[in-house]
Amino acid sequence: MNWRLLSRLSVYSTKTQLRQYTATGNHQLSNLDNYGAILEQFPEGIQMAFAYGSGVFKQQGQSDTQVKKNMIDLIFVVDDSYKWHHKNIKQNKKHYSCLKYFGAKQVANIQEKYGAAVYFNTKVQCAGREIKYGVISTKQLITDLLDWSTLYVSGRMHKPIRILIPPTKTELCSAMQINLENAIHAALLLLPETFSEEELYEQIAALSYDGDFRMKFGEDKNKITNIVKPNMAYFRKLYEQILLKEEHVKWSIKQGVLEQYPNQVSQFHHLNLLPKTVQSNLLACMHRRPGKYPDLEEIIRQLAFDSNCADYVRQSIAEIVKESSRSQSIKGIFSAGIVKSVLYSSRKVQKMMDSKK
């Protein structure tokens, strides 16, 4: 962990800020009465849980009735993947594909060593709703939030989520906040001088989709707009305080318009605060000659003066998403099983076809 990141982490390490974050924090805290029946079906050991997606937040063109019928997407964060899967296989054996017969140790290995370090069980009937739940270790979630190593779960946390079990670990709370700040820095590098609040949130939402092969085949073509438009208030709650503190952007709140003045100073500021994996990809993009790589700070200074800076940043982020989405999709065939994978994919394709009508 570099010193810049360490200093950013320390900013969020006071008890007051942690209490404020978990009590009224940037992500929507849920009334557990709504999801308690679901959580009761799972073993102890979940350090944090959140729900997301169209089964939780209304999307453009959906009624409240449709939202209640949609599958609920969940993420469970656990300290010890093996111990948790061991208990869950005993308690909810039917949730797993044939991989359960290899034992909890192998399930945990598949979770942590392949794809985006998350293990999904999908199309599970639970407490009267259809759910999909992913399991990720606390350690790997923190890495993804800080470094965008896969931009898979961290990308989902750029958008509104409903926290069911609030995090208590200081490092995780800090990493969640830094992940949101990283999204602002990346989005501002990709946006023009003047843009609307809605365009900002659409750019943030798009970060974890650019490069995803499923956006070309298998996803609603209007997915990003459908996510942002009905949930502007939730997006504002996520990013309002960060934007107000960001000195390189001016926000006219009543007009819903933001202005920035892209120059080498602001470009360097944002580039310097991008996550580690994005910066590594930028280094590879900018220096293709064999031999010794130049210093990262030197490359960032060069990019700050480069008129194609936004293109390099977009490419660097897309490379992360491309790799993690491909490998996670392959893993999903095995973790969900062939039948569930086909059913899940066919539903996605149907949404895509409906969006073209």
N, C-alpha and C positions, 0 to 999 in steps of 0.2 A: 504494500500500500504506500503510495507516494505521499510526500509531506503536505501537498495541497489538499488532497483528499482527507488526510488525517486532521488537518485544521478545520475543514468543513464539518467533519464528524463531531469535533469537540464543541462546535457551536450549539448542537442539539442535545448535549449531554446533561443539561441541568434538570433537576426534578420538576421544576415549574413548567419548563417547555414540554417535557414528556407528559406531564399530567394534562396540559392543555391539548396536546396532540391526540391523546387517547380518549379524552373526554368529549371534545367537540371537534376533533381534528379535521384535517382537510378531506379525508374520506368519510362518507356517510356511515355513521354508526347505526346499526339496525336494532330495533326492538326484538330481543331474542324470542319473544313469544311467537313471532311469525315463523321462525326457523328452528325453534327448540325441538319440535317433534322429529325433524330430520337429524339434528345433531345427536339426539339421544340414541340413534341407531348405530353410532360409531363408538369405538373404544376411547378411553382416556389417552392423553398424550398429545393432543392437538394444541400447539402453542399459539397458533393464530388461524382463524378461518375467515374467508370472505366469499361472498357471492357476487357474480357479475353476469353481464350478457342480457339477452332479450327476454329471459325469464324473470329478470329482476328490474331492469330499467326499460321503460317503454321506448320503442323505436318508431321512427316516422311511418305513419300509415297503419299502426297497430292500435287496437282498442285495448282497454283494460282487461277485457275478457280474454283476448288473445294472449296477453302477457302471462295471465294465470295458467294458460294451457302450454306455454312454451317450456322447454327443458331448462332447469336451473343449473347453471354452471357454478361449481364450487372449487376453491383451492384450500387444502389443508396443509399447514406448515407444521412439521414435526422435527424434534431434535434428533431422534434416532429412527431412521426409516425402517431398519430391519425389525426392531421391537414393535413398531406400530403395525407393520404389515403382518407380523406374526400373530398379533392379537386380532387384527381385522379379518384375516383369512379364517380364523376360527369362528369369529362372530358373523361374518358376512361372506361366506365362501362363494355364494352364487354370484357375487359382484364381479368375480375374477374370471378371466379366460382360462384356458388349459395351462397357462403359466403357473397357476397356483400349485399344480402337482410337482413343480420343481422346488417348491418351498419358498418361505419368506425371504431367505437369504438371496436367492436368485432374483426374486422380484425386486428386492432393494438394489441389487447390483444393476439390473436392467434400468431401474429408475435413475440411478445416479451416474451411470457410465455412458448412457446412450441418449441421443436426442437432446432435449432441452432440460434434462435432469428432473423431469416431472413424470409421474406415472398416473395415467388416467384410467378410470373405470367408467364406462359410458352406458347410457340407456338403462339406468338402474331405477327400479320402482321403489320409492321410499316415502312413507308418510303421505301417500296419496298424490305425489308428484313424481315426474320423471326427472332424474338428475344425472349429471356427469360430474365426477369429482376427481381432482388431480392432487397428488401427494408430492410435496417437495420438502427437502430438508432445510432447516433454518439457515445453515451455513451456505448452502448453494443459492438460496433466495437472496441472502445479503450480497453475495458475489454478483448475482445478476442485477440487482438493484443499483449497485455502485459502479460496476464495470460494463454493464450491458453485454455480458458474456454470451447470452443467447437472445436477449430482448424478447423473451417468450412470456414469462410471468411478469417481469418488470414492465413490458409493453402493455399488458392487460391492466396494470396498475397506473398507467398514464391516464386511463379513462375512469369514470365513476365506478366505484365498487361499494358494496355494502358489507361492512365489517360485522361479523357474527361473534367471533371471539377476538377481542382486542389484543394486540401484541403487548408484552410487558418488558421484553428485552430492550435495553437502551440502544444497542447497536442496530437492531432491526428497525426501531422507530426512526432513528437518524437516517438510515439507508433509504427508508420510504420517502422521507422528505427530500433527500438529495436526488432521488430518482425523478421527482417532479421538477426540481430545478434543472436537472440535466435535459429534460424534455423541453423546457423553455429555451435553454441555450441552443439546442439543436434546431428547434423550430424557427427561432429568430434568424439563424444563419440561412435558412431556406426560404424565408419570406421577403417580399419587396419592402420598399421604404414605408408605404402606407398599406394598411390592411385592416379588415374588420375583426372584431372579437371572434365571430364565428369562423372566419378563415384561419385564425390562430389555432382554435381548438380542432379544426379539421386537419390542420397540418400536424398537430400533436398526435391525434388519433391515427394518422396515416403512417407515423414513424414505424410502427410494428407490423405494418401491412406491406409497405414497399419492399419488393423482393420476394414476397410470399407467392409461390406458384399457384396457390389456391385462389388468389385474387383474379387470376386469368381463367381458371376453370374450377368452379365449385363454390364460388361465393357470390352473393348479391352484389351487382355492379355499383349499386348506390349505398353500399354498406356504411361508408364513412359518414356521408351526409345523414343517413338514417340514424346513426348513433348520436351525432352531435346535435342536430336541430331540436329534438324534443328534450334534450338534457343540458341546455345551455346553463341553467342555474346551478346544476351539479358541477359542471366544468368550471364555472366561475368560482365556486366554493373551493375547488381544488387549487386554483392558480392565482386567485386574487391577491393574496398577500405577497406572493413571489413577484408578481408583476409590479406591484406598488413599490417594492424595494429595488427593482431592477433599474439602475441609473441610465441604461442605454436604450430605454424605450419610454415613450410618452403615451399615456393611456387616457383618452377622453371618454370617461365611463358613460356619461349620458348619451353621447353619440355612438358609443360602441365601436370607436375607431382607435387604432394604435399607430404610432409613428416611430420609426427608428431612423438613424442616420448612419447607414453602413459606411464605415471607413476602416482604416487599418487598426485603429485603437479598439473600436467595438468588436471588429472581427477577431482580433487577437484575444480579447477578453472572453468571448464565447468559445472560441476554439480551445483555449487554454483550460476551460472547465468542462469540456466534453469527457464522457466516460473513457476509460482506458482502452477498451476494445475498439472504439471508434477511432481514437487517436492512432492506435497501432495500424488500423486499416488505411488511415490517411497517409501514414509513413510509407506503407507499401505502394499506395497509389502514386505518390509523389516521387518515389525513388525506386525505379525499376532496374537501374544498372547494377550489375553484380559487384560484390565487394562490400566494403564497410558502409553501414548505414550512417547517415548524418544524425546529428543530435535532434531529438524530437522538437525541442524549442526552436531550433533553426528552421525546421520544416513548417512549424506553426507560424513563424514570422513570415516565411515566404508565402504561405497560403493567405495570410491576412492582407497581403497586397495583390493577390491573384483575383482577377475578375471572374474566374471559373470556380471560386471557392465553394459556392453552393453545390455545384455539380459533384465536386469531390466528396463533400460531406454526405450528400444523398447517396452516392455510390458506396461509400464506406458503411453507412447504416444498412443499406439494402443487402450488402454481403453477409452481415450478421443474420438478418432475417431469412435470407435465402437458405443458408446452411441449416439453421435450427428448425425451420418449418419443414424442410425436406426430411431431415433425419427423424424429427418427432413424428411426422406422418407415417414413416415406415415403421417406427416403433409402435405406433398406434394400432397397426394391423394385428400385431401380436398381442398387445395388452388388452385390446377390445375383443379380439377374435374376428374371424372372417365375416360371419353373419352380421354382427353388430356394426362392423366397419362399413359393409356394403349399405346397410340401412341408414347409417349416419351420413355417409357420403351422398347417397341418393337424395336425402332431404336437403343437403346443401346445394346440390345441382338443381333441384326443383326451385329453390329460392332464387338461384341465379337466373333460371329461365323465366320466372315470374317477373324479375326486375327488368327484363328486356321487353316485356309486353307494353 
